[in-house]
């Protein structure tokens, strides 16, 4: 099972998020948009590739993207439920 802190560290490293640390990211904070981390569409592509590479989890149903990628917690839940 992947824990939140390890995932947030990888998220920061993979997306080159500067001036933020893992403890500053709340698990229920929005990943996209002005109210959260402020990730954009390019970040989403990089995030999908990182998840596939690091965890072997493919996110193939694009209709679920909004739900899966809403928060760190929702993304971790999806990864942990689908990790091989």
C-alpha positions as a printed Julia matrix, in Angstrom:
84×3 Matrix{Float64}:
   0.0    0.0     0.0
   1.31   3.4    -0.97
   1.24   5.98    1.78
   0.32   9.6     1.34
   3.7   11.14    2.23
   5.64   8.95   -0.21
   3.15   9.7    -2.97
   3.28  13.46   -2.34
   7.1   13.41   -2.46
   6.96  11.6    -5.82
   4.29  14.03   -7.03
   6.48  17.01   -6.16
   9.54  15.47   -7.8
   7.77  14.23  -10.95
   5.93  17.49  -11.63
   8.82  19.73  -10.59
   6.66  21.55   -8.07
   8.85  24.21   -6.56
   8.37  26.0    -3.26
   6.11  23.32   -1.78
   6.75  20.41    0.55
   4.76  17.22    1.11
   3.49  18.41    4.49
   1.98  21.48    2.81
  -0.26  19.34    0.59
  -3.5   18.32    2.26
  -4.83  14.91    1.2
  -8.26  16.41    0.56
  -6.98  19.46   -1.34
  -7.98  19.74   -4.99
  -5.19  18.83   -7.39
  -6.44  20.99  -10.26
  -7.81  24.51  -10.39
  -7.19  27.68   -8.46
  -8.51  26.29   -5.18
  -5.9   23.56   -4.86
  -2.43  22.79   -6.11
  -3.21  24.46   -9.41
  -2.14  21.61  -11.66
  -3.01  21.94  -15.35
  -3.64  19.64  -18.32
   0.07  19.15  -19.03
   0.56  18.12  -15.4
  -2.28  15.61  -15.75
  -0.51  13.88  -18.65
   2.73  13.73  -16.68
   0.83  12.44  -13.66
  -0.8    9.62  -15.65
   2.59   8.6   -17.06
   4.21   8.69  -13.61
   1.47   6.51  -12.13
   1.84   3.96  -14.92
   5.63   3.91  -14.61
   5.94   3.91  -10.82
   2.94   1.81   -9.82
   1.94  -0.13  -12.94
  -1.56   1.31  -12.77
  -3.29   2.35  -15.98
  -6.17   4.8   -15.89
  -7.99   3.93  -19.07
 -11.52   5.17  -18.39
 -11.33   8.88  -19.15
 -14.88   9.4   -17.89
 -13.55   8.75  -14.36
 -10.63  11.19  -14.57
 -12.43  13.99  -12.74
 -13.24  11.72   -9.8
  -9.91   9.89   -9.69
  -7.82  13.05   -9.98
  -9.89  15.25   -7.69
  -7.62  14.96   -4.6
  -4.47  13.21   -3.42
  -6.67  10.87   -1.38
  -8.93   9.9    -4.29
  -5.89   9.26   -6.48
  -4.18   7.17   -3.79
  -7.34   5.16   -3.26
  -7.53   4.39   -6.98
  -3.84   3.45   -7.18
  -3.97   1.22   -4.1
  -7.14  -0.53   -5.32
  -5.7   -1.15   -8.8
  -2.01  -1.77   -8.07
  -0.81  -5.14   -9.28
